[in-house]
Each structure stands twice: as structure tokens, then as C-alpha cells.
Amino acid sequence: GESVGLHLPTLSVQEGDNSIINCAYSNSASDYFIWYKQESGKGPQFIIDIRSNMDKRQGQRVTVLLNKTVKHLSLQIAATQPGDSAVYFCAEITTSGTYKYIFGTGTRLKVLA
Amino acid sequence: GAGVSQSPSNKVTEKGKDVELRCDPISGHTALYWYRQSLGQGLEFLIYFQGNSAPDKSGLPSDRFSAERTGGSVSTLTIQRTQQEDSAVYLCASSPVIAGGSYFGPGTRLTVL
């Protein structure tokens, strides 16, 4: 699966620094959110999820923050490593009523050695 | 298999021909999704299947697109009378529950000449 290509916003960080990737979502009815990582030539990989009744969730080296007031989602990666270089995108899901699954276009993370 | 598989990995076809794309989800996963990723675009939701329920076809871009899931497992996405704008990577994903994190297949790259 090719990632989206040439015109993604790009975040460049030094190896070892923390990365913060942001996502603005569109639907106030969205009640579930997922961050995916997509490396070149591969399909998206699930990283971490969060439900709308939470504002923070932590995983291994990753933290997702949800601000429903401004419809904003962020992914924080601690101690960024070269293997973290990829396209990251968020998905907002509405699970009640008509099911909706919307992806953002993504942010390319480049880790500088 | 251990993950979601898709076939073929690449498909080149002529405008106007029909194509069939196949997805084998992870065994036991009740939810199956099809997405499309075009160059310069984010992931576009096409259709999902949940167990034996009628699929949600709300994301299919035209009536040339159809999908079926046989026996709650393998799914095929059919595109009739392909057009050049159908060229994209078609990704399949499955999850154990409808709002769970999805596991993606490697995708089928479709090129319509």
C-alpha cells in the first residue's frame, strides 16, 4: 500500500526527541479514534486508539490526547527512533447510528539521525 | 494465515474491463472493511461487513463498485467497467469487533490504462 504521496505535511525530528503529530477531526459525533502508521509499501498498522469518554491514553512510547472541545487529536511519540519514520494518520469513527469511518490525509514523520 | 492477505498484489487492466479483488481476513474477525487510497488522497472508506448483517455500502463511489463476503470470511470487491480514476491501492482490513483497531492487508495496486 503506497502512502498518500507527494504533498503531505512533513514533520522532521531528531532521533531521540519527542514527536507530536496533530489531527483535526470533523464530526462531533465521532466516538472512537485510531492512529495508524503506514510505512512505504505497506498497509496501515494500528498504533493506538481512544474512545470519546477519555482524554488521554498511553501505550508503549506513544500517547494519544483527545480534546473534544476543539475536535483535536494528537499522537505523541517518545524518544523517536529511525523506525518511526512513516506516514501517520488518524481515523475518526462514529459507531452509533450510521457507521462512519473517516481518515485524515496523514503526516509524514522523518527521523533525522 | 497470520494476517490479512489480498490478491492480486498488482493489477493492470484496460479501461472498460471488470476486475475482482480478493481479501482473506484474519480468521475469526467478524468485521471486514474495504478502503481505497489514491495518490494525493487519504484513505477512503468504501464498504464494511459485520458478521451476517447487511453491509454498509455508503462509501461506494458508484454503482460500478460492489462487494460480497462469502461465509463470513473471504470478500471480493468487484469493479465493473473500470475507469482511469479507479486507479488506486485498494486496502482490506479486518477487526474482531466493529470498532476495534483494524489489521490491514498489503493492498492491491490497481492501474487502469
gemmi code that builds the backbone of each chain (N, CA, C; Angstrom):
import gemmi

chains = {
    "A": [
        ("GLY", (0.819, -1.198, 0.000), (0.000, 0.000, 0.000), (0.849, 1.242, 0.000)),
        ("GLU", (0.859, 1.925, -1.088), (1.621, 3.154, -1.175), (0.999, 4.191, -0.277)),
        ("SER", (1.778, 4.938, 0.425), (1.231, 6.028, 1.226), (0.838, 7.161, 0.291)),
        ("VAL", (0.193, 8.155, 0.854), (-0.544, 9.076, 0.006), (0.309, 9.912, -0.916)),
        ("GLY", (1.618, 10.080, -0.652), (2.406, 10.665, -1.722), (3.008, 12.001, -1.438)),
        ("LEU", (2.999, 12.874, -2.439), (3.985, 13.940, -2.506), (3.653, 15.152, -1.654)),
        ("HIS", (2.414, 15.361, -1.297), (2.058, 16.656, -0.744), (1.595, 16.576, 0.699)),
        ("LEU", (2.090, 15.601, 1.436), (1.735, 15.505, 2.832), (2.519, 16.514, 3.640)),
        ("PRO", (1.903, 17.056, 4.706), (2.723, 17.814, 5.651), (3.774, 16.890, 6.248)),
        ("THR", (4.948, 17.453, 6.471), (6.067, 16.655, 6.962), (6.571, 17.213, 8.277)),
        ("LEU", (6.823, 16.310, 9.193), (7.423, 16.664, 10.475), (8.785, 15.993, 10.544)),
        ("SER", (9.829, 16.800, 10.719), (11.184, 16.262, 10.844), (11.646, 16.418, 12.283)),
        ("VAL", (12.106, 15.338, 12.870), (12.582, 15.378, 14.255), (13.913, 14.656, 14.362)),
        ("GLN", (14.700, 15.076, 15.314), (15.963, 14.413, 15.576), (15.717, 13.111, 16.334)),
        ("GLU", (16.511, 12.121, 15.998), (16.432, 10.854, 16.720), (16.594, 11.111, 18.215)),
        ("GLY", (15.706, 10.524, 18.987), (15.764, 10.686, 20.432), (14.832, 11.753, 20.971)),
        ("ASP", (14.434, 12.687, 20.095), (13.485, 13.724, 20.521), (12.071, 13.148, 20.535)),
        ("ASN", (11.173, 13.898, 21.156), (9.763, 13.511, 21.147), (9.077, 14.116, 19.920)),
        ("SER", (8.115, 13.384, 19.376), (7.351, 13.850, 18.212), (5.903, 14.059, 18.618)),
        ("ILE", (5.308, 15.093, 18.052), (3.873, 15.316, 18.266), (3.228, 15.505, 16.902)),
        ("ILE", (2.284, 14.636, 16.604), (1.567, 14.694, 15.333), (0.119, 15.031, 15.640)),
        ("ASN", (-0.406, 16.002, 14.919), (-1.744, 16.509, 15.212), (-2.760, 16.131, 14.142)),
        ("CYS", (-3.991, 16.082, 14.568), (-5.083, 15.750, 13.669), (-6.332, 16.502, 14.117)),
        ("ALA", (-6.938, 17.211, 13.168), (-8.212, 17.860, 13.458), (-9.302, 16.987, 12.869)),
        ("TYR", (-10.257, 16.591, 13.666), (-11.321, 15.753, 13.114), (-12.563, 16.582, 12.868)),
        ("SER", (-13.466, 16.022, 12.107), (-14.537, 16.859, 11.556), (-15.906, 16.629, 12.182)),
        ("ASN", (-16.144, 15.443, 12.705), (-17.501, 15.090, 13.111), (-17.610, 15.048, 14.634)),
        ("SER", (-18.404, 15.938, 15.196), (-18.525, 15.968, 16.653), (-19.203, 14.709, 17.195)),
        ("ALA", (-19.858, 13.946, 16.311), (-20.492, 12.697, 16.742), (-19.522, 11.517, 16.762)),
        ("SER", (-18.317, 11.716, 16.269), (-17.328, 10.630, 16.287), (-17.036, 10.238, 17.722)),
        ("ASP", (-17.068, 8.945, 17.991), (-16.910, 8.492, 19.374), (-15.741, 7.539, 19.565)),
        ("TYR", (-14.976, 7.342, 18.516), (-13.845, 6.420, 18.624), (-12.798, 6.890, 17.641)),
        ("PHE", (-11.536, 6.850, 18.057), (-10.458, 7.400, 17.246), (-9.264, 6.441, 17.253)),
        ("ILE", (-8.619, 6.356, 16.104), (-7.477, 5.444, 15.973), (-6.348, 6.184, 15.271)),
        ("TRP", (-5.138, 5.929, 15.717), (-3.957, 6.378, 14.982), (-3.348, 5.175, 14.267)),
        ("TYR", (-3.005, 5.411, 12.982), (-2.355, 4.388, 12.172), (-0.990, 4.888, 11.703)),
        ("LYS", (-0.107, 3.930, 11.487), (1.212, 4.200, 10.920), (1.303, 3.451, 9.602)),
        ("GLN", (1.771, 4.118, 8.568), (1.930, 3.449, 7.291), (3.324, 3.668, 6.756)),
        ("GLU", (4.079, 2.596, 6.700), (5.420, 2.652, 6.124), (5.325, 2.456, 4.617)),
        ("SER", (6.331, 2.938, 3.936), (6.324, 2.884, 2.482), (6.148, 1.454, 1.981)),
        ("GLY", (5.184, 1.261, 1.105), (4.975, -0.046, 0.512), (4.181, -1.008, 1.359)),
        ("LYS", (3.684, -0.534, 2.496), (2.931, -1.422, 3.380), (1.552, -0.855, 3.675)),
        ("GLY", (0.666, -1.700, 4.153), (-0.638, -1.242, 4.594), (-0.542, -0.559, 5.941)),
        ("PRO", (-1.572, 0.181, 6.326), (-1.563, 0.870, 7.625), (-1.506, -0.119, 8.778)),
        ("GLN", (-0.839, 0.304, 9.842), (-0.775, -0.510, 11.072), (-1.436, 0.249, 12.200)),
        ("PHE", (-2.244, -0.446, 12.958), (-2.862, 0.134, 14.149), (-1.782, 0.486, 15.160)),
        ("ILE", (-1.862, 1.698, 15.735), (-0.911, 2.086, 16.780), (-1.614, 2.139, 18.128)),
        ("ILE", (-2.643, 2.970, 18.209), (-3.312, 3.186, 19.493), (-4.696, 3.747, 19.216)),
        ("ASP", (-5.616, 3.502, 20.115), (-6.966, 4.019, 19.944), (-7.413, 4.716, 21.232)),
        ("ILE", (-8.496, 5.449, 21.107), (-9.065, 6.130, 22.277), (-10.554, 6.333, 22.040)),
        ("ARG", (-11.328, 6.166, 23.075), (-12.765, 6.405, 22.981), (-13.064, 7.822, 23.446)),
        ("SER", (-14.208, 8.307, 23.050), (-14.516, 9.714, 23.300), (-14.776, 10.025, 24.768)),
        ("ASN", (-14.920, 9.000, 25.600), (-15.113, 9.255, 27.033), (-13.774, 9.385, 27.776)),
        ("MET", (-12.686, 9.391, 27.009), (-11.357, 9.548, 27.591), (-10.700, 10.758, 26.948)),
        ("ASP", (-9.699, 11.332, 27.642), (-8.951, 12.405, 27.014), (-7.472, 12.066, 26.844)),
        ("LYS", (-7.071, 10.927, 27.374), (-5.672, 10.536, 27.232), (-5.571, 9.023, 27.336)),
        ("ARG", (-4.670, 8.481, 26.536), (-4.400, 7.053, 26.633), (-2.944, 6.825, 26.275)),
        ("GLN", (-2.298, 5.979, 27.051), (-0.869, 5.742, 26.831), (-0.616, 4.318, 26.405)),
        ("GLY", (0.340, 4.190, 25.481), (0.818, 2.881, 25.078), (2.318, 2.835, 25.279)),
        ("GLN", (2.934, 1.932, 24.573), (4.388, 1.847, 24.672), (5.005, 2.942, 23.819)),
        ("ARG", (5.604, 3.912, 24.414), (6.249, 5.062, 23.762), (5.271, 5.999, 23.056)),
        ("VAL", (4.017, 5.687, 23.044), (3.033, 6.548, 22.389), (1.941, 6.957, 23.364)),
        ("THR", (1.464, 8.182, 23.152), (0.351, 8.714, 23.941), (-0.596, 9.403, 22.979)),
        ("VAL", (-1.877, 9.161, 23.134), (-2.878, 9.868, 22.339), (-3.654, 10.793, 23.272)),
        ("LEU", (-3.830, 12.030, 22.811), (-4.602, 13.022, 23.556), (-5.806, 13.428, 22.725)),
        ("LEU", (-6.930, 13.533, 23.360), (-8.164, 13.895, 22.682), (-8.758, 15.138, 23.328)),
        ("ASN", (-8.998, 16.164, 22.533), (-9.659, 17.382, 23.003), (-10.940, 17.537, 22.202)),
        ("LYS", (-12.037, 17.126, 22.810), (-13.312, 17.148, 22.098), (-13.840, 18.562, 21.907)),
        ("THR", (-13.430, 19.462, 22.773), (-13.913, 20.844, 22.678), (-13.520, 21.466, 21.344)),
        ("VAL", (-12.287, 21.194, 20.927), (-11.812, 21.773, 19.669), (-11.654, 20.705, 18.588)),
        ("LYS", (-12.145, 19.512, 18.839), (-12.093, 18.401, 17.879), (-10.650, 18.181, 17.400)),
        ("HIS", (-9.790, 17.921, 18.350), (-8.374, 17.769, 18.063), (-7.841, 16.507, 18.718)),
        ("LEU", (-7.005, 15.842, 17.962), (-6.393, 14.587, 18.396), (-4.889, 14.715, 18.174)),
        ("SER", (-4.101, 14.249, 19.102), (-2.662, 14.275, 18.864), (-2.045, 12.933, 19.239)),
        ("LEU", (-0.941, 12.646, 18.574), (-0.156, 11.442, 18.850), (1.223, 11.895, 19.268)),
        ("GLN", (1.626, 11.487, 20.432), (2.961, 11.809, 20.922), (3.806, 10.542, 20.908)),
        ("ILE", (4.982, 10.643, 20.309), (5.916, 9.523, 20.270), (7.147, 9.922, 21.070)),
        ("ALA", (7.449, 9.183, 22.096), (8.599, 9.488, 22.939), (9.867, 8.875, 22.354)),
        ("ALA", (10.959, 9.602, 22.500), (12.271, 9.088, 22.079), (12.212, 8.505, 20.675)),
        ("THR", (11.874, 9.353, 19.724), (11.636, 8.922, 18.341), (12.849, 8.185, 17.780)),
        ("GLN", (12.564, 7.099, 17.083), (13.605, 6.241, 16.511), (13.504, 6.231, 14.994)),
        ("PRO", (14.581, 5.872, 14.306), (14.521, 5.817, 12.833), (13.379, 4.945, 12.315)),
        ("GLY", (13.058, 3.891, 13.024), (11.966, 3.016, 12.604), (10.589, 3.648, 12.716)),
        ("ASP", (10.533, 4.806, 13.335), (9.253, 5.520, 13.438), (8.949, 6.323, 12.172)),
        ("SER", (9.915, 6.427, 11.291), (9.694, 7.177, 10.052), (8.590, 6.509, 9.236)),
        ("ALA", (7.549, 7.259, 8.949), (6.377, 6.703, 8.257), (5.368, 7.829, 8.067)),
        ("VAL", (4.255, 7.499, 7.455), (3.109, 8.404, 7.408), (2.163, 8.002, 8.532)),
        ("TYR", (1.722, 8.973, 9.297), (0.795, 8.728, 10.402), (-0.522, 9.409, 10.084)),
        ("PHE", (-1.605, 8.713, 10.279), (-2.885, 9.363, 10.095), (-3.897, 8.873, 11.111)),
        ("CYS", (-4.834, 9.753, 11.369), (-5.860, 9.451, 12.359), (-7.123, 9.008, 11.639)),
        ("ALA", (-7.922, 8.276, 12.336), (-9.235, 7.893, 11.841), (-10.267, 8.236, 12.907)),
        ("GLU", (-11.371, 8.833, 12.483), (-12.477, 9.108, 13.397), (-13.632, 8.215, 13.004)),
        ("ILE", (-14.216, 7.607, 13.990), (-15.269, 6.638, 13.736), (-16.510, 7.000, 14.537)),
        ("THR", (-17.637, 6.931, 13.880), (-18.926, 7.067, 14.557), (-19.538, 5.691, 14.609)),
        ("THR", (-19.741, 5.166, 15.787), (-20.216, 3.791, 15.914), (-21.705, 3.705, 16.203)),
        ("SER", (-22.337, 4.816, 16.479), (-23.776, 4.791, 16.750), (-24.515, 5.332, 15.535)),
        ("GLY", (-25.716, 4.796, 15.301), (-26.457, 5.242, 14.128), (-25.754, 4.780, 12.867)),
        ("THR", (-25.669, 5.663, 11.896), (-24.984, 5.328, 10.649), (-23.475, 5.289, 10.895)),
        ("TYR", (-22.913, 4.151, 10.611), (-21.489, 3.966, 10.847), (-20.682, 4.831, 9.878)),
        ("LYS", (-19.722, 5.583, 10.406), (-18.868, 6.411, 9.555), (-17.421, 6.234, 9.975)),
        ("TYR", (-16.562, 6.127, 9.006), (-15.145, 5.890, 9.259), (-14.400, 6.848, 8.346)),
        ("ILE", (-13.800, 7.884, 8.922), (-13.153, 8.934, 8.131), (-11.682, 8.979, 8.500)),
        ("PHE", (-10.843, 8.975, 7.477), (-9.403, 9.086, 7.691), (-8.911, 10.483, 7.360)),
        ("GLY", (-7.936, 10.944, 8.111), (-7.203, 12.139, 7.719), (-6.220, 11.792, 6.615)),
        ("THR", (-5.661, 12.814, 5.982), (-4.741, 12.559, 4.873), (-3.363, 12.153, 5.351)),
        ("GLY", (-3.009, 12.467, 6.574), (-1.755, 11.975, 7.106), (-0.660, 13.007, 7.229)),
        ("THR", (0.312, 12.696, 8.050), (1.520, 13.493, 8.259), (2.711, 12.561, 8.101)),
        ("ARG", (3.695, 13.030, 7.324), (4.902, 12.218, 7.149), (5.898, 12.577, 8.238)),
        ("LEU", (6.320, 11.603, 8.983), (7.335, 11.805, 10.025), (8.686, 11.350, 9.492)),
        ("LYS", (9.659, 12.262, 9.536), (11.032, 11.925, 9.151), (11.920, 12.031, 10.370)),
        ("VAL", (12.614, 10.975, 10.655), (13.510, 10.965, 11.808), (14.924, 11.154, 11.307)),
        ("LEU", (15.567, 12.195, 11.799), (16.917, 12.562, 11.377), (17.935, 11.950, 12.332)),
        ("ALA", (18.927, 11.311, 11.744), (19.944, 10.649, 12.581), (20.906, 11.657, 13.206)),
    ],
    "B": [
        ("GLY", (-4.052, -17.839, 7.842), (-2.789, -17.133, 7.873), (-2.706, -16.194, 9.069)),
        ("ALA", (-1.542, -15.634, 9.260), (-1.306, -14.800, 10.422), (-1.927, -13.429, 10.267)),
        ("GLY", (-2.076, -12.951, 9.037), (-2.578, -11.605, 8.827), (-3.600, -11.589, 7.718)),
        ("VAL", (-4.001, -10.373, 7.375), (-4.931, -10.180, 6.268), (-4.147, -10.314, 4.961)),
        ("SER", (-4.662, -11.098, 4.045), (-3.989, -11.213, 2.753), (-4.921, -10.717, 1.652)),
        ("GLN", (-4.298, -10.193, 0.610), (-5.053, -9.687, -0.524), (-4.413, -10.177, -1.813)),
        ("SER", (-5.260, -10.378, -2.802), (-4.723, -10.770, -4.102), (-5.586, -10.178, -5.209)),
        ("PRO", (-4.994, -9.869, -6.372), (-3.552, -9.876, -6.605), (-2.883, -8.686, -5.920)),
        ("SER", (-1.585, -8.671, -5.874), (-0.898, -7.522, -5.281), (-0.871, -6.356, -6.272)),
        ("ASN", (-0.839, -6.674, -7.547), (-0.874, -5.665, -8.594), (-1.811, -6.125, -9.698)),
        ("LYS", (-2.557, -5.162, -10.225), (-3.453, -5.483, -11.338), (-3.446, -4.317, -12.312)),
        ("VAL", (-3.104, -4.641, -13.550), (-3.161, -3.639, -14.610), (-4.266, -4.071, -15.553)),
        ("THR", (-5.155, -3.178, -15.846), (-6.282, -3.518, -16.702), (-6.555, -2.386, -17.668)),
        ("GLU", (-7.343, -2.693, -18.671), (-7.722, -1.672, -19.649), (-9.056, -1.049, -19.257)),
        ("LYS", (-9.181, 0.182, -19.569), (-10.433, 0.897, -19.315), (-11.599, 0.113, -19.898)),
        ("GLY", (-12.645, -0.023, -19.064), (-13.833, -0.722, -19.520), (-13.920, -2.180, -19.094)),
        ("LYS", (-12.791, -2.732, -18.666), (-12.790, -4.122, -18.208), (-13.281, -4.200, -16.770)),
        ("ASP", (-13.727, -5.389, -16.367), (-14.112, -5.640, -14.984), (-12.925, -6.243, -14.231)),
        ("VAL", (-12.823, -5.927, -12.943), (-11.773, -6.524, -12.123), (-12.379, -7.037, -10.816)),
        ("GLU", (-11.735, -8.064, -10.280), (-12.127, -8.602, -8.975), (-10.918, -8.616, -8.052)),
        ("LEU", (-11.100, -8.055, -6.882), (-10.036, -8.017, -5.891), (-10.473, -8.882, -4.710)),
        ("ARG", (-9.530, -9.626, -4.168), (-9.875, -10.588, -3.123), (-9.216, -10.225, -1.807)),
        ("CYS", (-9.937, -10.503, -0.724), (-9.409, -10.258, 0.619), (-9.688, -11.476, 1.505)),
        ("ASP", (-8.643, -11.972, 2.138), (-8.788, -13.018, 3.148), (-8.513, -12.397, 4.515)),
        ("PRO", (-9.536, -12.228, 5.336), (-9.324, -11.577, 6.635), (-8.680, -12.535, 7.631)),
        ("ILE", (-8.342, -11.990, 8.759), (-7.832, -12.821, 9.853), (-8.969, -13.707, 10.357)),
        ("SER", (-8.660, -14.976, 10.537), (-9.674, -15.935, 10.962), (-10.330, -15.492, 12.272)),
        ("GLY", (-11.642, -15.507, 12.272), (-12.378, -15.144, 13.481), (-12.777, -13.691, 13.560)),
        ("HIS", (-12.212, -12.861, 12.691), (-12.593, -11.448, 12.699), (-13.955, -11.295, 12.039)),
        ("THR", (-14.863, -10.643, 12.762), (-16.218, -10.524, 12.238), (-16.403, -9.314, 11.341)),
        ("ALA", (-15.574, -8.315, 11.511), (-15.723, -7.093, 10.711), (-14.666, -7.065, 9.603)),
        ("LEU", (-15.096, -6.672, 8.420), (-14.199, -6.578, 7.269), (-14.495, -5.279, 6.542)),
        ("TYR", (-13.449, -4.580, 6.164), (-13.580, -3.260, 5.549), (-12.795, -3.207, 4.249)),
        ("TRP", (-13.313, -2.452, 3.321), (-12.568, -2.118, 2.109), (-12.343, -0.615, 2.079)),
        ("TYR", (-11.114, -0.230, 1.702), (-10.750, 1.171, 1.555), (-10.018, 1.358, 0.228)),
        ("ARG", (-9.946, 2.612, -0.164), (-9.194, 2.955, -1.362), (-8.245, 4.089, -1.011)),
        ("GLN", (-7.032, 3.983, -1.511), (-6.042, 5.035, -1.279), (-5.471, 5.473, -2.611)),
        ("SER", (-5.830, 6.691, -2.990), (-5.339, 7.251, -4.249), (-4.164, 8.159, -3.964)),
        ("LEU", (-3.313, 8.337, -4.970), (-2.160, 9.219, -4.817), (-2.655, 10.623, -4.518)),
        ("GLY", (-2.114, 11.211, -3.460), (-2.508, 12.563, -3.097), (-3.777, 12.626, -2.267)),
        ("GLN", (-4.331, 11.483, -1.938), (-5.561, 11.433, -1.145), (-5.328, 10.592, 0.107)),
        ("GLY", (-6.186, 10.818, 1.091), (-6.159, 9.948, 2.256), (-6.892, 8.662, 1.974)),
        ("LEU", (-7.013, 7.856, 2.994), (-7.774, 6.621, 2.857), (-9.261, 6.937, 2.720)),
        ("GLU", (-9.906, 6.279, 1.783), (-11.326, 6.491, 1.542), (-12.074, 5.203, 1.884)),
        ("PHE", (-12.999, 5.312, 2.813), (-13.795, 4.152, 3.204), (-14.760, 3.787, 2.082)),
        ("LEU", (-14.856, 2.502, 1.759), (-15.754, 2.051, 0.696), (-16.947, 1.287, 1.252)),
        ("ILE", (-16.680, 0.234, 2.024), (-17.753, -0.645, 2.472), (-17.262, -1.455, 3.661)),
        ("TYR", (-18.201, -1.839, 4.547), (-17.797, -2.769, 5.597), (-18.857, -3.838, 5.795)),
        ("PHE", (-18.414, -4.972, 6.241), (-19.256, -6.100, 6.581), (-19.085, -6.400, 8.074)),
        ("GLN", (-20.188, -6.663, 8.735), (-20.134, -7.029, 10.141), (-20.960, -8.300, 10.318)),
        ("GLY", (-20.286, -9.398, 10.541), (-20.975, -10.662, 10.745), (-21.888, -10.967, 9.572)),
        ("ASN", (-23.122, -11.327, 9.891), (-24.103, -11.656, 8.862), (-25.034, -10.490, 8.524)),
        ("SER", (-24.725, -9.327, 9.090), (-25.576, -8.159, 8.826), (-25.377, -7.666, 7.407)),
        ("ALA", (-26.382, -6.954, 6.922), (-26.257, -6.352, 5.593), (-25.106, -5.357, 5.604)),
        ("PRO", (-24.289, -5.351, 4.571), (-23.127, -4.450, 4.563), (-23.530, -2.987, 4.439)),
        ("ASP", (-22.698, -2.148, 4.979), (-22.864, -0.713, 4.824), (-22.136, -0.299, 3.546)),
        ("LYS", (-22.897, 0.043, 2.521), (-22.328, 0.361, 1.216), (-22.204, 1.852, 0.979)),
        ("SER", (-22.359, 2.632, 2.036), (-22.487, 4.072, 1.868), (-21.261, 4.725, 1.260)),
        ("GLY", (-20.102, 4.076, 1.347), (-18.890, 4.677, 0.820), (-18.574, 4.319, -0.615)),
        ("LEU", (-19.325, 3.410, -1.210), (-19.015, 3.006, -2.582), (-19.217, 4.194, -3.514)),
        ("PRO", (-18.218, 4.501, -4.359), (-18.281, 5.735, -5.156), (-19.270, 5.697, -6.305)),
        ("SER", (-19.620, 4.521, -6.784), (-20.590, 4.448, -7.877), (-21.169, 3.043, -7.908)),
        ("ASP", (-22.198, 2.865, -8.746), (-22.814, 1.541, -8.829), (-21.959, 0.557, -9.619)),
        ("ARG", (-20.812, 0.999, -10.101), (-19.899, 0.058, -10.758), (-19.142, -0.772, -9.709)),
        ("PHE", (-19.192, -0.318, -8.466), (-18.495, -0.994, -7.371), (-19.475, -1.872, -6.603)),
        ("SER", (-19.050, -3.085, -6.315), (-19.839, -3.967, -5.470), (-18.893, -4.860, -4.690)),
        ("ALA", (-19.382, -5.394, -3.597), (-18.559, -6.286, -2.793), (-19.448, -7.333, -2.167)),
        ("GLU", (-18.862, -8.485, -1.957), (-19.566, -9.524, -1.240), (-18.603, -10.230, -0.301)),
        ("ARG", (-19.207, -10.859, 0.684), (-18.415, -11.603, 1.654), (-19.096, -12.947, 1.832)),
        ("THR", (-18.402, -13.985, 1.459), (-18.993, -15.315, 1.471), (-18.657, -16.040, 2.770)),
        ("GLY", (-19.675, -16.615, 3.383), (-19.466, -17.412, 4.584), (-18.849, -16.645, 5.728)),
        ("GLY", (-19.018, -15.333, 5.717), (-18.460, -14.530, 6.796), (-16.960, -14.458, 6.800)),
        ("SER", (-16.333, -14.830, 5.673), (-14.882, -14.828, 5.662), (-14.354, -14.038, 4.467)),
        ("VAL", (-14.015, -14.741, 3.386), (-13.388, -14.107, 2.220), (-14.325, -13.082, 1.600)),
        ("SER", (-13.736, -11.992, 1.137), (-14.512, -10.955, 0.475), (-13.913, -10.647, -0.888)),
        ("THR", (-14.779, -10.316, -1.829), (-14.311, -9.837, -3.128), (-14.919, -8.473, -3.405)),
        ("LEU", (-14.103, -7.599, -3.908), (-14.531, -6.279, -4.358), (-14.487, -6.312, -5.879)),
        ("THR", (-15.607, -6.025, -6.506), (-15.689, -6.040, -7.959), (-15.903, -4.639, -8.480)),
        ("ILE", (-15.120, -4.287, -9.474), (-15.286, -3.001, -10.151), (-15.611, -3.307, -11.601)),
        ("GLN", (-16.761, -2.876, -12.015), (-17.179, -3.117, -13.403), (-16.832, -1.907, -14.259)),
        ("ARG", (-16.543, -2.175, -15.518), (-16.301, -1.102, -16.499), (-15.308, -0.083, -15.921)),
        ("THR", (-14.141, -0.563, -15.571), (-13.174, 0.287, -14.872), (-12.866, 1.572, -15.647)),
        ("GLN", (-12.625, 2.616, -14.876), (-12.240, 3.919, -15.401), (-10.857, 4.274, -14.867)),
        ("GLN", (-10.202, 5.207, -15.524), (-8.849, 5.575, -15.092), (-8.838, 6.113, -13.666)),
        ("GLU", (-9.913, 6.792, -13.268), (-9.949, 7.344, -11.907), (-10.100, 6.262, -10.843)),
        ("ASP", (-10.327, 5.011, -11.287), (-10.378, 3.909, -10.326), (-8.972, 3.467, -9.907)),
        ("SER", (-7.970, 3.949, -10.617), (-6.595, 3.572, -10.284), (-6.261, 4.019, -8.866)),
        ("ALA", (-5.834, 3.093, -8.052), (-5.564, 3.362, -6.636), (-5.037, 2.084, -6.008)),
        ("VAL", (-4.679, 2.190, -4.749), (-4.407, 0.994, -3.962), (-5.670, 0.676, -3.172)),
        ("TYR", (-6.143, -0.536, -3.289), (-7.346, -0.969, -2.588), (-6.900, -1.811, -1.388)),
        ("LEU", (-7.296, -1.335, -0.221), (-6.875, -1.973, 1.025), (-8.057, -2.638, 1.698)),
        ("CYS", (-7.803, -3.798, 2.239), (-8.788, -4.527, 3.019), (-8.290, -4.600, 4.453)),
        ("ALA", (-9.215, -4.552, 5.390), (-8.849, -4.665, 6.801), (-9.899, -5.499, 7.515)),
        ("SER", (-9.491, -6.120, 8.597), (-10.458, -6.843, 9.417), (-10.215, -6.521, 10.881)),
        ("SER", (-11.235, -6.697, 11.680), (-11.103, -6.483, 13.119), (-12.056, -7.423, 13.839)),
        ("PRO", (-11.715, -7.757, 15.069), (-12.568, -8.704, 15.791), (-13.916, -8.117, 16.177)),
        ("VAL", (-13.969, -6.826, 16.364), (-15.238, -6.145, 16.639), (-15.303, -4.914, 15.761)),
        ("ILE", (-16.482, -4.378, 15.594), (-16.654, -3.339, 14.572), (-15.871, -2.084, 14.879)),
        ("ALA", (-15.675, -1.762, 16.109), (-14.935, -0.539, 16.441), (-13.572, -0.866, 17.011)),
        ("GLY", (-13.071, -2.024, 16.696), (-11.730, -2.367, 17.149), (-10.694, -1.872, 16.175)),
        ("GLY", (-9.473, -1.820, 16.617), (-8.390, -1.478, 15.716), (-8.311, -2.490, 14.599)),
        ("SER", (-8.155, -1.990, 13.401), (-8.172, -2.863, 12.240), (-6.783, -3.308, 11.849)),
        ("TYR", (-6.712, -4.492, 11.325), (-5.481, -5.038, 10.781), (-5.613, -5.004, 9.263)),
        ("PHE", (-4.686, -4.337, 8.635), (-4.774, -4.124, 7.210), (-3.989, -5.161, 6.423)),
        ("GLY", (-4.476, -5.456, 5.244), (-3.713, -6.242, 4.294), (-2.735, -5.362, 3.543)),
        ("PRO", (-1.920, -5.954, 2.694), (-0.894, -5.189, 1.971), (-1.447, -4.373, 0.817)),
        ("GLY", (-2.693, -4.634, 0.438), (-3.296, -3.841, -0.634), (-3.134, -4.455, -2.006)),
        ("THR", (-4.003, -4.052, -2.899), (-3.901, -4.371, -4.331), (-3.754, -3.057, -5.072)),
        ("ARG", (-2.669, -2.934, -5.811), (-2.482, -1.725, -6.625), (-3.161, -1.938, -7.963)),
        ("LEU", (-4.182, -1.150, -8.218), (-4.922, -1.243, -9.479), (-4.532, -0.091, -10.379)),
        ("THR", (-4.156, -0.428, -11.589), (-3.840, 0.579, -12.600), (-4.745, 0.355, -13.789)),
        ("VAL", (-5.507, 1.367, -14.112), (-6.410, 1.294, -15.260), (-5.818, 2.150, -16.373)),
        ("LEU", (-5.509, 1.498, -17.471), (-4.862, 2.204, -18.594), (-5.880, 2.832, -19.530)),
    ],
}
model = gemmi.Model(1)
for chain_id, residues in chains.items():
    chain = gemmi.Chain(chain_id)
    for i, (resn, *xyz) in enumerate(residues, 1):
        res = gemmi.Residue()
        res.name, res.seqid = resn, gemmi.SeqId(i, " ")
        for name, pos in zip(("N", "CA", "C"), xyz):
            atom = gemmi.Atom()
            atom.name, atom.element = name, gemmi.Element(name[0])
            atom.pos, atom.b_iso = gemmi.Position(*pos), 0.0
            res.add_atom(atom)
        chain.add_residue(res)
    model.add_chain(chain)
structure = gemmi.Structure()
structure.add_model(model)
structure.setup_entities()
